[in-house]
Amino acid sequence: MTSVEALADRLSLARLGHAYPPAFRDWADRFSTSALGLLFPHYGAKELHGAAAIVSEIGRVKTELEEGLRALPEKLSISETSTLFIEGLEEIYEALQEDAQALFENDPAADSVDEILFAYPGFYATAVYRLAHSLHELGSPLLSRMLSENAHSKVGVDIHPEAEIGRSFFIDHGTGIVVGGTSIIGDRVKLYQGVTLGAHQVHKRLAGTKRHPTIESDVVVYAHATILGDIVIGHKSVIGGNTWVTASVPPHSVVTNRTTVRPSVEVPDFAI
């Protein structure tokens, strides 16, 4: 047997236990587009006029979700799961309206809510997170993670679908933000680019434990701050840029790096 034949046999055997159809790889992108296009015309691939057209589109989104659920080796109750997801869309829509309004009200560069919906990567990441979190809560970690990672690849914001995020969530610029799976974020929290809400330790044995921070309501976390571990950032606190936080912070605190300004030192010129 040649090396090529041996490899072919090995790969053929591996495929015997592979239950996913070829189109499954593209499911997350298709479903994100369909679900967001249903909620907001800004993301839609076609115009929907009138309640009847909306009802028809809801049915199409439900069918597309069931396609993804049907591909999973572990069989959930497909009809029940898809029905519960559709029933939760109104709550997701209301939360996203508040997220968009928070972005508009807090970003001086935003001229309209339409601009937020069309162009802001932070809103897109939040929108897909809310869809993915709903699926995670309904018992589908694989589909939810596929949604969140598809958004991550598009806008550079990595929000684990297991994380719990409150209302009026504000992400400015967005690039490089990481929100770990057991993070809990309250209402009206603002995160700037490069923020990490991560784990202090990453041992596999810690799976299933609370490893990420709790950010209480009305907290602002500025660019490139790193907050690690199962700690609490108290409400109405401000975490300054480029800080490294590994201990809990009381409410109404300000955490900053100390900046030292020294006189410049003259460097003599050397003749060459």
C-alpha positions in Angstrom: 0.0 0.0 0.0 1.4 3.4 -1.0 1.5 6.3 1.4 -1.3 8.0 -0.6 -3.5 4.9 -0.3 -2.8 4.7 3.4 -3.8 8.3 3.8 -6.9 7.8 1.7 -7.9 4.8 3.9 -7.4 6.8 7.1 -9.4 9.8 5.9 -12.1 7.5 4.6 -12.5 5.9 8.0 -12.6 9.3 9.7 -15.4 10.4 7.5 -17.6 7.5 8.6 -18.4 9.3 11.8 -18.8 12.7 10.2 -22.5 13.6 10.3 -22.3 17.1 8.9 -23.4 17.9 5.4 -21.0 20.0 3.2 -23.3 23.1 3.3 -23.2 23.1 7.1 -19.9 25.1 7.1 -21.7 28.1 5.5 -24.8 27.8 7.7 -23.7 30.4 10.3 -23.2 33.1 7.7 -26.5 32.4 5.9 -28.4 32.2 9.2 -26.9 35.5 10.6 -27.8 37.3 7.4 -31.4 35.9 7.4 -32.1 36.5 11.1 -30.6 40.1 11.1 -32.3 40.8 7.8 -35.6 39.9 9.4 -35.1 42.2 12.3 -33.5 45.1 10.5 -33.9 46.0 6.8 -30.3 47.3 6.9 -29.1 43.7 6.8 -31.8 42.3 4.5 -31.0 40.8 1.1 -34.6 41.7 -0.1 -37.3 44.2 0.7 -40.2 43.0 2.9 -43.4 45.0 2.6 -46.4 44.3 4.9 -47.0 41.9 7.8 -47.7 38.9 5.4 -44.2 39.2 4.0 -42.7 39.4 7.5 -44.6 36.3 8.5 -43.3 34.4 5.5 -39.8 35.5 6.2 -40.1 34.4 9.9 -41.0 31.0 8.5 -37.9 31.0 6.3 -35.7 31.9 9.2 -37.2 29.1 11.3 -36.6 26.6 8.4 -33.0 27.7 8.1 -32.5 27.3 11.9 -34.0 23.8 11.6 -31.6 23.0 8.8 -28.7 23.7 11.2 -30.3 21.8 14.1 -31.0 18.8 11.9 -27.3 18.6 11.0 -26.2 18.1 14.6 -25.3 14.6 15.8 -26.9 15.3 19.1 -30.6 15.6 18.3 -32.5 18.4 20.1 -36.2 18.7 19.7 -35.9 20.6 16.4 -39.5 21.9 16.2 -39.5 23.0 19.9 -36.1 24.6 19.7 -36.8 26.6 16.6 -40.2 27.6 17.9 -38.7 28.9 21.2 -36.0 30.8 19.3 -38.6 32.5 17.0 -40.7 33.4 20.1 -37.6 35.0 21.6 -36.9 37.2 18.6 -39.1 40.1 19.9 -37.0 40.3 23.1 -33.8 40.2 21.1 -35.2 43.0 18.8 -36.0 45.2 21.8 -32.6 44.7 23.4 -30.9 45.5 20.1 -33.0 48.7 19.7 -31.6 49.8 23.1 -28.0 48.8 22.1 -28.3 50.9 18.9 -29.7 53.9 20.8 -26.9 53.6 23.4 -24.3 53.7 20.6 -26.0 56.7 19.0 -26.3 58.7 22.3 -22.7 58.0 23.5 -20.7 58.3 20.3 -20.2 61.9 19.1 -19.2 60.6 15.7 -22.5 58.9 15.1 -25.0 61.0 13.0 -27.9 58.6 13.1 -29.1 55.2 14.3 -29.1 54.2 10.6 -25.4 54.8 10.6 -25.0 52.5 13.6 -27.0 49.7 11.9 -25.3 50.0 8.6 -21.7 50.6 9.6 -20.8 49.9 13.2 -18.9 46.7 13.9 -19.6 46.8 17.6 -23.4 46.7 16.9 -23.0 43.9 14.5 -21.0 41.8 17.0 -23.6 42.6 19.7 -26.5 41.6 17.4 -25.0 38.3 16.5 -24.1 37.7 20.1 -27.8 38.1 21.1 -28.8 35.6 18.5 -26.1 33.2 19.5 -26.8 33.5 23.2 -30.4 32.6 22.6 -29.3 29.4 20.9 -26.8 28.7 23.6 -29.6 29.0 26.2 -31.7 26.6 24.1 -29.0 23.9 24.3 -27.1 24.3 21.1 -23.5 25.3 21.9 -22.1 24.3 18.5 -24.5 26.4 16.4 -24.2 29.4 18.8 -20.4 29.2 18.7 -20.5 29.1 14.9 -22.5 32.3 14.9 -20.3 34.1 17.3 -17.1 33.0 15.5 -18.5 34.1 12.1 -19.1 37.5 13.5 -15.6 37.5 15.1 -14.0 36.7 11.7 -15.9 39.7 10.1 -15.5 42.5 12.7 -12.7 41.3 15.1 -14.9 41.2 18.2 -14.9 37.9 20.1 -17.9 37.5 22.4 -18.6 34.0 23.7 -22.3 33.1 23.3 -22.4 31.9 26.9 -21.6 35.3 28.3 -24.4 37.2 30.0 -24.8 40.8 28.7 -27.4 43.3 29.9 -29.2 46.1 28.1 -27.9 49.2 26.3 -24.5 47.6 25.7 -22.0 50.0 24.1 -19.0 48.8 22.1 -16.9 51.6 20.5 -14.6 50.8 17.6 -14.7 47.2 18.7 -11.5 45.8 17.2 -9.8 43.3 19.5 -12.4 43.0 22.2 -12.6 39.6 23.9 -15.5 38.6 26.2 -15.0 35.2 27.8 -17.7 32.6 28.2 -18.5 33.1 31.9 -18.4 36.9 31.9 -21.4 38.7 33.3 -22.0 42.3 32.1 -24.6 44.5 33.5 -26.7 47.3 31.9 -25.3 50.4 30.2 -21.7 49.1 30.2 -19.3 50.6 27.7 -16.3 48.8 26.3 -13.7 50.3 24.0 -11.3 48.7 21.5 -8.9 46.0 22.7 -10.6 45.3 26.0 -10.2 41.7 27.3 -12.5 40.1 29.9 -10.6 37.0 30.3 -9.7 34.1 32.6 -6.8 34.3 35.1 -6.0 30.6 34.5 -6.9 28.5 31.4 -6.5 24.9 32.7 -9.0 22.5 31.1 -10.0 21.3 34.6 -11.6 24.7 35.2 -14.2 24.1 32.5 -17.6 24.7 33.9 -16.5 27.1 36.6 -16.8 30.9 36.8 -13.5 32.1 35.3 -14.3 35.5 33.9 -15.1 38.9 35.4 -18.5 40.3 36.4 -18.8 43.9 35.2 -21.6 45.6 37.0 -24.0 48.2 35.5 -22.8 51.7 34.3 -19.1 50.7 34.1 -16.8 52.2 31.5 -13.8 50.1 30.4 -11.4 52.1 28.2 -9.1 50.9 25.4 -6.8 47.9 25.9 -7.7 47.3 29.5 -7.3 43.7 30.6 -9.6 42.3 33.3 -8.9 38.8 34.4 -10.5 36.2 36.6 -13.6 35.7 38.6 -13.6 39.3 40.0 -16.2 42.0 40.3 -15.9 45.5 38.8 -18.3 47.5 40.9 -21.1 49.6 39.4 -20.3 53.1 38.0 -16.5 52.4 38.0 -14.1 53.6 35.3 -11.3 51.3 34.2 -8.6 53.3 32.4 -6.9 52.4 29.2 -4.0 49.9 29.3 -4.7 48.8 32.8 -4.3 45.2 34.1 -6.9 44.3 36.7 -6.8 41.0 38.6 -8.6 42.0 41.8 -12.2 43.2 42.5 -12.8 46.9 42.3 -15.4 48.6 44.6 -18.3 50.6 43.1 -17.6 54.2 42.0 -13.8 53.5 41.6 -11.4 54.8 39.0 -8.5 52.5 38.0 -5.7 54.1 36.0 -2.0 53.6 35.2 0.3 56.1 36.9 1.8 58.4 34.2 5.2 59.8 35.0 6.6 62.8 33.0 10.3 63.4 33.1 12.4 66.2 31.5 13.9 65.2 28.2 17.6 64.3 28.3 19.7 66.0 25.7 21.7 63.7 23.5 25.0 65.2 22.4 25.7 65.3 18.7 28.6 63.3 17.5 30.6 64.2 14.5 31.1 61.4 12.0 
